[in-house]
Amino acid sequence: MALNEAGGAAVEVEALGFHFRTRSVFAGLNLRLAPGLTWLRGQNGRGKTTLLKLLGGALAPSGGSIRLDGLDSRRDALAYRRRTFYCGGEAPALDWLTAGEWLDLHLALYPDADRAALQGHLAAFRIADSALQPVSGLSLGQYKKLQLALALALPVRLLLIDEPFNGLDAQAVEVLQEELARRADARDACIVLTSHLALRVAPTVTLDLDAAPGVL
Amino acid sequence: MAHPYIRFRIRLTRHALTQLLARLRGSGEIVALALGPAILGLLAVAALPPMYVSSYPAPAALALLLLHAIAMSLPVALLRPRILPDAVQGWLLPLPVPPALLLRASVLVAGMLLAPLALAYASSLAIWLLQRARPDWLQPLRAAGATLLSFLLTWACAAWLLVRGARLPAAPPAHAVHASRAVYAPQPRQGWPFLWRRLFWLPLWRQGSPAGLRQAALLGGLLLAVAFWMTGPALLPRPAGAVLASVLLVLLVHDADDALRAQLARLHSALAGLPLEPNGLAWRARASLLALIAAPLLIVTGAGLAAGAWTHTAGYAWLALAWSMAPLLVCTPPFTARGRMALIAFFILVLCATGSKVWL
C-alpha cells in the first residue's frame, strides 16, 4: 500500500508481522507514510493501537521491518525512538511522578524539545498550573492534555496519537484541531492518529485497516 | 449462607495468602535449615509475654496486654494492601456495604490471618504449662486467661485496622489543595543523577511504597549495630553486635537490590518507546546502587579502623566478605527464589560467623 503524496516516504513498513499470544494481528503488512496527517481507521480490535505502538518502537515486530528516514526501529532503536513519540490514552505510565516531573523527565530524554512551545501548549490546554499534581491524580482529560502538550513540543518526525479527542473538553478539542491542521499543511513531520469520530481537520491520507492487506 | 460480600472478602484473603505462601515456598527449606532452631525457639516463647504479664497486678497487666495486642496486630496492617488491593478497594468503596456487614467481614478476615498466631500461642502455652518444673511466676489459669485475652485483643485490633482500611480515605486538608497548584517551568537539561532520582529514588517513597522507609530503618539499624559492635558497651556484647550488623547489612543490600529489580521490571513497559536503552539503564542503575551501598560500608570500615577491629584474619575476612557481597547480590541474575535465598542465607551465616570472631 503506497500512501506517498508529498515527496519521499518518511516511514516505510515492509512485510510487518506481529502476533499476540492469543491471536495474530499483522502478517505481511506494507505501508509508506509521507509527512502530513494520516488518519488511521478501523473497527475495534483491528490493530490500530498495536500499529501505533509498533511504529513508536514500544512493541517489537515479530517479522518485517519499520524504517523512519532510513533508521530501522530495531537496529537503530535509540536514534529511531528519538524521532518518534507515542501519545497513548492509557493509564499513566511513571505514575509516581508529578506532572512537572513527568514533563521534565521527557524533556531530558528529548533534549531538543521546544521548552517555550511546551509552556505555550500547556497554557493553551489550561493545565499549566498542574505541575505539582501527581500524574496518577489527573483526570483522563488532564492526562491526555499533558501528553498532547508534550507531544506537540517534541522535535519528532513521527508523532503517533491514539484517540486524541477522547476525554478532551470542547476548548481543548479546538486547540488540538487548529494545531493538527497547521501541521498537516506544513507537512514537515508524519502525524498518525486514530479516531472513531470523523475528523474536522482534513487528513493528508486516510488509512483504513479494515481494507488493508496484511491485517488479520 | 454467608453474605456474598463476606464470601468475596474471604476469597480475596485466601487468594492473597496463597500468593504469599507461594512466594515463601521457594525459600522455605533454606529458612528452615538456617533459622530452624531459632524459629522453634520463637514458637516456644510466643505466649511468654502475656503469660509473664499475668503475674503483674491487674491494671498494669491489662495495659501491657493491650500494648502487646496492638504490636501483634501490626502484621495485619502490613498485609492489608495485599488482602484488599487498592484497585479492588477503589471498586468496592462506592458499593452500599452496611457497617455491620463490613465489621463481620473484617472480623472473619482478621480471624483467618491470626489463625497461625492462635496455633503458636496454643503450642507455647502447652509447652510452658505441661513442663514439670514451672517458674514461680507462672500460674496456669491466669497465664492461660491472659494469653486468651491477649489473642482476643489482637483479633479486635486487627479487625479494627481492617475496617479502617476498607473505609473511604480522608479528604486532604484545604491548604494542601491550594499548595498543589503551581505553574510549570521546565528544568534545565540534566544528566544521570536527574534520571536516577526520578526513575529509581522517588518510587521508593511515593504511592504508599514502604520500600524507602524500610531501607532507611535497615540503614539506621545497621549504623546503630555497628556502633554497638565497635564500642562494645555492657548492654550488648560485641559478638551480638557483630551478628546484628552482619544480618542488617545483608538485609539492607538484599532489600535495595530487590526494590531495584522490581523497579526495572516496572520500567520495562513504562519506558517502552522512549529513547532510553534498557540494558544501559539497568547497568547504570546497578552501578548507582553499589555506589550508595558503598557509603555504609565505608562507615563500617572507618569505624572498624578507628576501633582496631581489622587487625587479624577474622577482621580481614569479614571486610572482604562485606565488600564482595553487594556486587555479588546486585550483579548476579536472580536465578530462582530458592537460589537467591540460599545466597542471602550463606552471606548472613558467613558474615555472622566471621564477625563474631573479630574481637576474640
Contacts between the chains, C-beta under 8 A, distances in Angstrom:
chain1	res1	chain2	res2	distance
A	53	B	272	7.8
A	53	B	273	6.9
A	56	B	273	4.5
A	57	B	272	7.6
A	57	B	273	4.9
A	58	B	272	4.1
A	58	B	273	3.2
A	59	B	272	7.2
A	77	B	277	7.5
A	78	B	275	5.6
A	78	B	276	7.9
A	78	B	277	5.6
A	81	B	273	6.4
A	81	B	274	6.3
A	81	B	275	4.0
A	81	B	276	7.9
A	82	B	275	4.4
A	84	B	273	7.3
A	85	B	273	7.9
A	86	B	273	4.8
A	93	B	269	7.5
A	93	B	270	4.0
A	93	B	271	7.7
A	94	B	198	7.9
A	94	B	199	7.9
A	94	B	270	5.4
A	94	B	271	8.0
A	95	B	207	7.2
A	96	B	202	5.6
A	96	B	203	4.6
A	96	B	206	4.3
A	96	B	207	5.3
A	96	B	209	7.8
A	97	B	198	6.3
A	97	B	202	6.7
A	99	B	184	7.0
A	100	B	182	7.5
A	100	B	184	5.1
A	101	B	198	5.8
A	101	B	202	7.4
A	103	B	184	6.4
A	103	B	186	7.0
A	104	B	186	6.6
A	104	B	187	4.6
A	104	B	190	8.0
A	104	B	194	7.7
A	104	B	198	7.5
A	105	B	195	7.2
A	105	B	198	5.1
A	105	B	199	7.6
A	106	B	274	7.5
A	107	B	186	5.8
A	107	B	187	7.3
A	107	B	189	7.5
A	108	B	189	6.7
A	108	B	190	5.9
A	108	B	194	6.0
A	108	B	195	6.2
A	109	B	274	5.5
A	109	B	275	5.2
A	109	B	276	6.3
A	110	B	275	6.9
A	111	B	189	5.8
A	115	B	186	4.3
A	118	B	186	6.5
A	119	B	184	6.9
A	119	B	185	7.6
A	119	B	186	7.1
A	122	B	184	5.8
A	128	B	183	5.3
A	128	B	184	5.6
A	129	B	181	4.9
A	129	B	182	6.5
A	129	B	183	5.2
A	129	B	184	7.7
A	130	B	181	7.5
A	130	B	184	7.3
A	131	B	182	4.8
A	131	B	183	6.4
A	131	B	184	3.8
A	131	B	185	7.6
A	132	B	179	7.5
A	132	B	180	4.7
A	132	B	181	7.0
A	132	B	182	4.7
A	133	B	180	5.7
A	134	B	206	7.7
A	136	B	207	7.0
